[in-house]
Amino acid sequence: MGKRVKFSFPPEMVKEPVIYKLGRDFEIVTNIRRAEVREDVGWVVLELDGEDAEIERGLAWVGTTGVRVDPVSGDVIDG
């Protein structure tokens, strides 16, 4: 019961607490595995733990914020 995803933030969303809200508003534990955040652009690779349906519900919400969500496979720390 987990999923790895990459969030890509457009400039207007870089300073928004999307990951915090995902963990607070949904029953999902977030673990940041890699990230690069600058003032005008950012991306974060996350491991999400929780029930599959809750993770899907949370990711659907993230998609409505303007943050792009992509699946990730493999060990993001090694690669």
C-alpha positions in Angstrom: 0.0 0.0 0.0 2.2 2.7 -1.3 3.0 4.7 -4.3 5.8 6.8 -5.7 5.0 9.9 -7.6 6.6 13.1 -8.8 4.9 16.4 -8.3 6.0 19.2 -10.7 5.1 22.7 -9.5 4.3 25.6 -11.9 5.8 28.9 -10.8 2.6 30.1 -9.1 2.4 27.0 -7.0 6.0 26.7 -5.8 5.3 28.4 -2.4 1.9 26.6 -1.8 1.9 24.0 1.0 0.4 21.2 -1.2 2.3 18.3 0.4 1.4 19.5 3.9 -2.3 19.7 2.9 -2.1 16.3 1.3 -0.9 14.7 4.5 -3.3 16.8 6.7 -6.5 16.4 4.7 -6.1 12.8 3.5 -5.0 9.7 5.4 -1.7 9.6 3.6 1.8 9.6 5.0 4.2 11.5 2.7 7.9 10.9 2.5 10.1 13.2 0.3 12.7 11.1 -1.5 14.2 13.8 -3.8 13.4 17.4 -4.6 14.6 20.5 -6.4 12.8 23.7 -5.5 13.7 27.1 -6.8 11.8 30.4 -6.6 10.2 29.8 -10.0 10.0 26.1 -10.5 10.1 22.9 -8.4 9.6 19.2 -8.4 9.4 16.6 -5.6 9.5 12.8 -5.7 7.4 11.4 -2.9 6.5 8.0 -1.4 2.9 7.9 -0.3 1.7 5.4 2.2 -2.0 4.7 2.9 -5.0 2.9 1.5 -5.0 2.8 -2.3 -8.4 4.5 -2.5 -7.2 7.3 -0.2 -4.0 7.8 -2.2 -6.0 8.1 -5.4 -8.4 10.5 -3.8 -5.5 12.7 -2.6 -3.7 12.6 -5.9 -6.9 13.6 -7.7 -7.1 16.6 -5.4 -3.4 17.5 -6.1 -4.3 17.5 -9.8 -6.9 20.1 -9.2 -4.4 22.5 -7.7 -2.4 22.8 -11.0 0.5 20.6 -9.8 1.3 17.9 -12.3 1.4 14.3 -10.9 3.4 11.6 -12.6 4.1 8.0 -11.5 7.7 7.0 -10.6 9.3 3.6 -10.6 12.6 2.3 -9.3 14.7 3.5 -6.4 14.8 7.3 -6.6 17.6 7.6 -4.1 19.9 5.4 -6.3 19.0 7.0 -9.6 
